[in-house]
Amino acid sequence: MKKCLILLTNYYPFHKGEEYLESEIKYLAANFHQIYVISTMVSNDMRQTRTVPDNVIVLPVGIKHSKLGKLKMVVRQYKRIYKDKEKRTMIKQDTKGRLLRKLYCYYFESRSLDVYDQLKNKLKNIDFDQYSSITIYSYWLYVTARVALELRNDFFKDRNLYTFSRAHRYDLYEDVAPLKYLPERDYLLSGLDAVYPCSQDGVDSLSQTYPKYKDKIEVERLGTISSGVVSHTKNDKLYIISCSVVRKVKRLDLLIEALTQLEKEQIPFLWTHIGDGPEFEKIKKLAQKKLDNKNFQFTGFLKNHAVLNWYRENPATVFINLSSSEGVPVAIMEAISMGLPVIATDVGGTREIVDSNLNGYLLKKDCTIQDIVDCFYKFYCMNENDFNEICNRALKTWSEKSNAEVLYSNFVNKLIEKSSS
């Protein structure tokens, strides 16, 4: 029996991001005869940066990221949407008539339909009748999920397909979204067969807001692969690691303020940040202004294997994440997979893998600079036996909750069962 999977992503396997898929795709490929990866945000100048298994066909379907390109896209689709009475009514109900939300929803629908139009042209020459089952997998509860429903309801309207979506952070938590609103939640939840947030916190948030769909919402965690690397440290100073895209939500400016306090208290440290992003130059200049140059370093963007190599070759005492919003951070999972303890803010699903006094310290979202400094001081004063114990517990947490081999094997088995029923 030939089973087919259509996987809708933002960029993967192009550009950066969606790192979890680099591990998950191997388990999917081993259980589906053919996989079509639809990359929905690829621009013409982007190149494929990651390899995929032999039975995976990559079909990039892009949008123009310039303001003019997006405006032309909306203009192309607006008349079509407005003439559709059902769509117009849905948007009105979804936005409760609020103008900014309405504009946002029209943009969301326009972008989804524009991607779908391009995708339909790419798929029409493929013989899908050869497959005994077709499963549609949206990696995000956002545009990719909307396109997934259009695929099922239009392109595959004569077939019974299992259609589901994962959900992470920006596509899940409405309270941190622009306008505190995410488009077409009710439409997506009603149309999809299942939604799988990556944390129990995500499940609870979605189920509380949309209780009538709670039976189709359940947690499916993301994980990391064991690298065989065990982080090591030296006793001469604190080796502090952070790893993330450099955005405001990551609050690296708050970390720098805490490190400034460490300098004042003459606690020796070396802070390393792995990653780049839109705020990179700003944060780098802030560090140069506030900190002694010998106390910090920026590696810039590193691919996953390079991050693991960095851990293999460099000392590390503690990983820190001060985000104001999260799903379940891959960087924290990578850290604990190497036995590295964590200091993190209690946001999203972070508390599901970071437990105060067990494998690190969990801080309030609105923690103070002194709260952060106090945690650093605990590690600075920790004796070798206590430090080794907290490292061992970090590794144990990863094994129980973030082991990709277990999580993805179970997840794929579920998909095979659902697609066959």
C-alpha positions as CSV (number, residue, x, y, z in Angstrom):
1,M,0.0,0.0,0.0
2,K,1.4,3.3,-1.1
3,K,0.9,6.1,1.5
4,C,1.4,9.7,0.5
5,L,2.1,12.6,2.8
6,I,1.8,16.3,1.8
7,L,3.8,18.4,4.3
8,L,3.2,22.2,4.3
9,T,6.0,24.3,5.8
10,N,7.0,27.9,5.9
11,Y,10.6,27.6,4.6
12,Y,11.9,24.1,5.2
13,P,14.1,22.8,3.6
14,F,15.1,26.3,2.4
15,H,16.6,29.2,4.3
16,K,16.5,28.8,8.2
17,G,14.0,27.7,10.8
18,E,11.8,24.7,11.4
19,E,14.9,22.8,12.7
20,Y,12.8,20.1,14.3
21,L,11.8,18.9,10.9
22,E,15.4,18.0,10.1
23,S,15.0,15.1,12.6
24,E,11.3,14.4,12.1
25,I,11.5,14.0,8.3
26,K,13.6,10.9,8.6
27,Y,10.8,9.1,10.6
28,L,8.1,10.4,8.2
29,A,10.1,9.2,5.1
30,A,10.6,5.7,6.6
31,N,6.8,5.3,6.9
32,F,5.3,7.0,3.8
33,H,6.0,5.8,0.3
34,Q,6.1,9.4,-1.0
35,I,6.3,12.8,0.7
36,Y,5.7,16.2,-1.0
37,V,7.1,19.1,1.0
38,I,5.4,22.4,0.1
39,S,7.6,25.3,1.2
40,T,5.1,28.3,1.2
41,M,7.3,31.3,2.0
42,V,10.2,30.8,-0.4
43,S,11.4,33.8,-2.4
44,N,13.3,33.4,-5.7
45,D,16.7,34.2,-4.2
46,M,16.5,31.5,-1.5
47,R,18.3,28.2,-2.0
48,Q,17.7,24.8,-0.5
49,T,20.0,24.6,2.6
50,R,19.1,21.1,4.0
51,T,19.1,17.7,2.4
52,V,16.0,15.5,2.4
53,P,15.5,11.7,2.1
54,D,15.3,10.2,-1.4
55,N,11.5,9.8,-1.3
56,V,10.9,13.4,-0.6
57,I,10.0,15.8,-3.4
58,V,10.3,19.5,-2.6
59,L,7.9,22.0,-4.2
60,P,8.7,25.6,-3.3
61,V,5.7,27.9,-3.5
62,G,6.7,31.4,-2.6
63,I,5.4,34.8,-1.9
64,K,7.1,38.1,-2.6
65,H,8.2,39.5,0.7
66,S,8.4,43.1,-0.3
67,K,5.5,45.5,0.7
68,L,4.7,46.0,-3.0
69,G,4.7,42.3,-3.7
70,K,2.3,41.7,-0.8
71,L,0.0,44.5,-1.9
72,K,-0.2,43.1,-5.4
73,M,-1.1,39.7,-3.9
74,V,-3.9,41.2,-1.9
75,V,-5.2,43.1,-4.9
76,R,-5.1,39.9,-7.0
77,Q,-7.2,38.0,-4.4
78,Y,-9.5,40.6,-2.9
79,K,-12.3,40.6,-5.6
80,R,-12.4,36.8,-5.5
81,I,-12.8,36.8,-1.7
82,Y,-15.3,39.6,-1.6
83,K,-17.5,38.0,-4.2
84,D,-17.7,34.8,-2.2
85,K,-20.6,35.4,0.2
86,E,-19.6,32.6,2.5
87,K,-16.0,33.9,2.8
88,R,-17.2,37.4,3.4
89,T,-19.6,36.3,6.1
90,M,-16.9,34.2,7.8
91,I,-14.5,37.1,7.9
92,K,-17.1,39.4,9.3
93,Q,-18.0,37.0,12.1
94,D,-14.3,36.1,12.7
95,T,-13.2,39.7,13.1
96,K,-16.4,40.9,14.9
97,G,-16.5,43.8,12.4
98,R,-13.3,45.4,13.8
99,L,-11.5,47.2,11.0
100,L,-7.9,46.3,11.7
101,R,-8.7,42.7,12.3
102,K,-10.8,42.6,9.1
103,L,-7.8,44.0,7.1
104,Y,-5.6,41.4,8.8
105,C,-8.0,38.6,8.0
106,Y,-8.3,39.7,4.3
107,Y,-4.5,39.6,4.1
108,F,-4.4,36.2,5.7
109,E,-7.0,34.8,3.3
110,S,-5.4,36.5,0.3
111,R,-2.0,35.0,1.1
112,S,-3.4,31.6,1.7
113,L,-5.3,31.5,-1.6
114,D,-2.4,32.9,-3.5
115,V,-0.2,30.1,-2.2
116,Y,-2.9,27.6,-3.0
117,D,-3.3,28.8,-6.6
118,Q,0.4,28.3,-7.2
119,L,0.4,24.9,-5.5
120,K,-2.6,23.6,-7.4
121,N,-0.7,24.2,-10.7
122,K,2.2,22.3,-9.4
123,L,0.1,19.3,-8.1
124,K,-2.2,18.9,-11.1
125,N,0.4,16.8,-13.1
126,I,0.9,14.3,-10.2
127,D,-0.9,11.0,-10.3
128,F,-2.4,10.9,-6.8
129,D,-4.6,7.9,-7.7
130,Q,-1.6,5.6,-7.3
131,Y,-1.7,6.2,-3.5
132,S,-3.9,4.2,-1.2
133,S,-4.1,7.1,1.3
134,I,-3.1,10.7,1.3
135,T,-2.4,12.6,4.6
136,I,-2.1,16.4,4.7
137,Y,0.2,17.8,7.4
138,S,0.4,21.5,8.2
139,Y,3.4,22.4,10.3
140,W,1.8,25.6,11.5
141,L,-1.7,26.5,12.6
142,Y,-1.6,29.5,10.3
143,V,-1.3,30.0,6.5
144,T,-0.1,26.4,6.0
145,A,-3.2,25.1,7.8
146,R,-5.5,27.3,5.7
147,V,-3.8,26.0,2.5
148,A,-4.2,22.5,3.8
149,L,-8.0,22.9,4.2
150,E,-8.2,24.4,0.7
151,L,-6.3,21.4,-0.6
152,R,-8.7,19.0,1.1
153,N,-11.9,20.9,0.2
154,D,-11.1,21.7,-3.4
155,F,-8.2,19.8,-4.9
156,F,-8.9,16.5,-3.1
157,K,-12.6,17.1,-2.6
158,D,-13.5,13.6,-3.9
159,R,-11.1,11.8,-1.4
160,N,-11.3,11.2,2.3
161,L,-8.1,12.6,3.7
162,Y,-6.6,12.9,7.2
163,T,-5.7,16.6,7.6
164,F,-4.0,17.9,10.7
165,S,-1.8,20.7,12.0
166,R,0.9,21.2,14.5
167,A,0.9,24.4,16.6
168,H,3.8,26.1,18.2
169,R,3.9,29.7,19.5
170,Y,3.1,32.6,17.2
171,D,0.5,30.5,15.5
172,L,-1.1,29.5,18.8
173,Y,-1.1,32.2,21.5
174,E,-3.5,35.0,20.6
175,D,-2.6,37.1,23.6
176,V,0.9,37.8,22.2
177,A,-0.3,38.1,18.5
178,P,-0.7,41.4,16.7
179,L,-4.0,42.9,17.7
180,K,-4.3,40.0,20.2
181,Y,-6.0,38.2,17.3
182,L,-5.2,35.3,15.0
183,P,-7.3,34.9,11.8
184,E,-9.8,32.1,11.2
185,R,-9.2,30.1,14.3
186,D,-12.7,28.7,14.4
187,Y,-12.6,27.9,10.6
188,L,-9.3,26.1,11.0
189,L,-10.3,24.1,14.1
190,S,-13.6,23.1,12.7
191,G,-12.1,21.9,9.4
192,L,-9.0,20.1,10.6
193,D,-9.2,16.5,11.9
194,A,-6.7,17.2,14.6
195,V,-4.5,19.9,16.0
196,Y,-1.3,19.0,17.9
197,P,0.3,21.8,20.0
198,C,3.9,21.0,21.0
199,S,3.2,21.6,24.7
200,Q,0.4,20.9,27.2
201,D,0.3,24.6,27.9
202,G,-0.6,25.1,24.2
203,V,-3.3,22.4,24.5
204,D,-4.8,24.1,27.5
205,S,-4.7,27.6,25.9
206,L,-6.4,26.4,22.7
207,S,-8.9,24.2,24.5
208,Q,-9.9,26.9,26.9
209,T,-10.5,29.5,24.2
210,Y,-12.2,27.1,21.8
211,P,-13.8,24.4,24.1
212,K,-16.0,22.9,21.5
213,Y,-12.9,21.6,19.6
214,K,-11.1,20.2,22.7
215,D,-11.6,16.6,21.7
216,K,-9.4,17.1,18.6
217,I,-6.6,19.0,20.4
218,E,-3.8,17.0,22.0
219,V,-0.2,17.4,22.8
220,E,2.5,16.1,20.4
221,R,5.9,17.2,21.6
222,L,8.9,18.0,19.5
223,G,12.3,16.6,20.3
224,T,16.0,16.5,19.6
225,I,18.3,13.7,18.6
226,S,21.0,12.6,21.0
227,S,24.3,14.0,19.8
228,G,26.4,11.9,22.1
229,V,27.9,15.2,23.3
230,V,28.0,15.8,27.1
231,S,28.7,19.4,27.9
232,H,31.6,20.1,30.1
233,T,32.7,23.1,32.1
234,K,35.7,24.6,33.9
235,N,35.8,26.1,37.4
236,D,37.5,29.3,36.5
237,K,34.3,31.2,35.6
238,L,30.7,30.9,34.6
239,Y,30.3,29.9,31.0
240,I,26.8,31.2,30.1
241,I,25.2,30.1,26.8
242,S,22.2,31.5,25.0
243,C,21.0,30.3,21.6
244,S,18.1,31.9,19.6
245,V,17.1,34.1,16.8
246,V,17.9,37.7,18.0
247,R,14.4,39.2,18.3
248,K,12.8,41.5,20.9
249,V,10.8,38.6,22.3
250,K,14.1,36.9,23.4
251,R,14.9,39.8,25.7
252,L,18.7,39.6,25.3
253,D,18.8,43.2,26.5
254,L,17.6,42.0,29.9
255,L,20.3,39.4,30.0
256,I,22.9,42.0,29.2
257,E,21.7,44.1,32.2
258,A,22.0,41.1,34.4
259,L,25.5,40.4,33.1
260,T,26.4,44.0,33.8
261,Q,25.5,43.4,37.4
262,L,27.8,40.3,37.5
263,E,30.6,42.5,36.3
264,K,29.9,44.9,39.1
265,E,30.0,42.1,41.7
266,Q,33.2,40.8,40.1
267,I,31.8,37.4,39.3
268,P,33.9,36.1,36.3
269,F,32.0,34.9,33.3
270,L,32.0,34.4,29.6
271,W,28.7,34.8,27.8
272,T,28.3,33.2,24.3
273,H,25.3,33.9,22.1
274,I,24.6,31.5,19.2
275,G,22.3,32.9,16.5
276,D,21.5,36.0,14.5
277,G,18.3,37.9,13.5
278,P,16.7,41.3,13.0
279,E,18.0,42.7,16.4
280,F,21.5,41.2,16.1
281,E,23.4,44.5,15.4
282,K,21.5,46.3,18.1
283,I,22.1,43.7,20.7
284,K,25.8,43.4,19.7
285,K,26.3,47.2,20.1
286,L,24.5,47.1,23.5
287,A,26.8,44.4,24.7
288,Q,29.8,46.4,23.5
289,K,28.6,49.4,25.3
290,K,27.6,47.7,28.6
291,L,30.1,44.9,29.0
292,D,33.8,44.3,29.0
293,N,34.7,42.8,25.5
294,K,36.5,39.9,27.1
295,N,33.3,38.7,28.8
296,F,31.1,38.0,25.7
297,Q,31.2,36.6,22.2
298,F,28.7,36.3,19.4
299,T,29.0,33.3,17.0
300,G,26.4,34.4,14.6
301,F,24.1,31.9,12.9
302,L,25.2,28.2,13.2
303,K,23.5,25.2,11.6
304,N,22.3,22.5,14.0
305,H,25.4,20.3,13.6
306,A,27.7,23.3,14.0
307,V,25.9,24.2,17.3
308,L,26.5,20.6,18.6
309,N,30.1,20.9,17.5
310,W,30.4,24.1,19.4
311,Y,29.2,22.5,22.6
312,R,31.6,19.6,22.0
313,E,34.6,22.0,21.7
314,N,33.7,24.6,24.3
315,P,33.0,24.7,28.1
316,A,29.5,25.5,29.3
317,T,28.1,26.0,32.7
318,V,24.5,27.0,32.2
319,F,22.0,27.7,29.4
320,I,19.7,30.8,29.7
321,N,16.5,31.8,27.9
322,L,14.6,34.9,29.0
323,S,11.9,35.0,26.3
324,S,8.7,36.7,27.0
325,S,6.9,34.1,24.9
326,E,7.7,30.5,23.8
327,G,6.3,27.2,22.6
328,V,8.9,24.7,23.8
329,P,12.3,26.0,22.8
330,V,14.5,23.6,20.7
331,A,17.6,25.3,22.1
332,I,16.6,24.3,25.7
333,M,16.0,20.7,24.6
334,E,19.4,20.7,22.9
335,A,21.0,22.0,26.1
336,I,19.4,19.5,28.4
337,S,20.2,16.7,25.9
338,M,23.9,17.5,26.7
339,G,23.3,17.6,30.4
340,L,23.4,21.3,30.6
341,P,21.2,22.9,33.3
342,V,18.9,25.8,32.4
343,I,17.8,29.2,33.6
344,A,14.5,30.1,31.8
345,T,11.4,32.2,32.1
346,D,8.1,30.4,32.9
347,V,6.4,31.1,29.5
348,G,4.6,28.7,27.1
349,G,5.6,25.1,27.6
350,T,9.1,25.8,29.1
351,R,8.0,24.7,32.5
352,E,7.3,21.2,31.0
353,I,11.1,20.7,30.5
354,V,12.6,23.1,33.1
355,D,12.0,22.4,36.8
356,S,13.4,24.7,39.4
357,N,15.9,23.0,41.7
358,L,15.7,19.9,39.6
359,N,17.5,20.7,36.3
360,G,17.8,24.4,36.6
361,Y,15.8,27.5,37.7
362,L,12.5,28.7,36.4
363,L,11.9,32.5,36.6
364,K,8.7,34.5,36.5
365,K,8.0,36.1,33.1
366,D,8.4,39.6,34.7
367,C,11.6,38.6,36.6
368,T,13.9,41.3,37.8
369,I,17.6,41.7,36.9
370,Q,18.4,40.6,40.5
371,D,16.4,37.4,40.1
372,I,18.6,36.5,37.1
373,V,21.8,37.5,38.9
374,D,20.7,35.4,41.9
375,C,20.4,32.3,39.7
376,F,23.9,32.9,38.2
377,Y,25.2,33.2,41.7
378,K,23.8,29.9,42.7
379,F,25.7,28.2,39.9
380,Y,28.8,30.2,40.7
381,C,28.7,28.9,44.3
382,M,27.6,25.4,43.6
383,N,30.0,22.6,44.6
384,E,31.1,20.0,42.0
385,N,28.8,17.2,43.4
386,D,25.7,19.4,43.3
387,F,26.6,20.7,39.8
388,N,27.1,17.1,38.5
389,E,23.7,16.1,40.0
390,I,21.8,19.0,38.4
391,C,23.5,18.1,35.0
392,N,22.5,14.5,35.3
393,R,18.9,15.5,36.1
394,A,18.9,17.7,33.0
395,L,19.9,14.8,30.8
396,K,17.2,12.6,32.5
397,T,14.5,15.2,31.7
398,W,15.6,15.2,28.0
399,S,15.4,11.4,27.9
400,E,11.9,11.3,29.4
401,K,10.3,14.3,27.6
402,S,12.4,15.4,24.6
403,N,13.9,12.3,23.0
404,A,13.1,12.7,19.3
405,E,13.6,9.0,18.6
406,V,10.7,8.1,20.9
407,L,8.5,11.1,20.2
408,Y,8.7,11.0,16.4
409,S,8.3,7.2,16.2
410,N,5.2,7.3,18.3
411,F,3.8,10.3,16.4
412,V,4.3,8.7,13.0
413,N,2.7,5.5,14.2
414,K,-0.3,7.6,15.2
415,L,-0.4,9.2,11.7
416,I,-0.3,5.8,9.9
417,E,-3.1,4.6,12.1
418,K,-5.2,7.7,11.5
419,S,-4.6,7.8,7.8
420,S,-5.6,4.1,7.5
421,S,-8.9,4.4,9.4
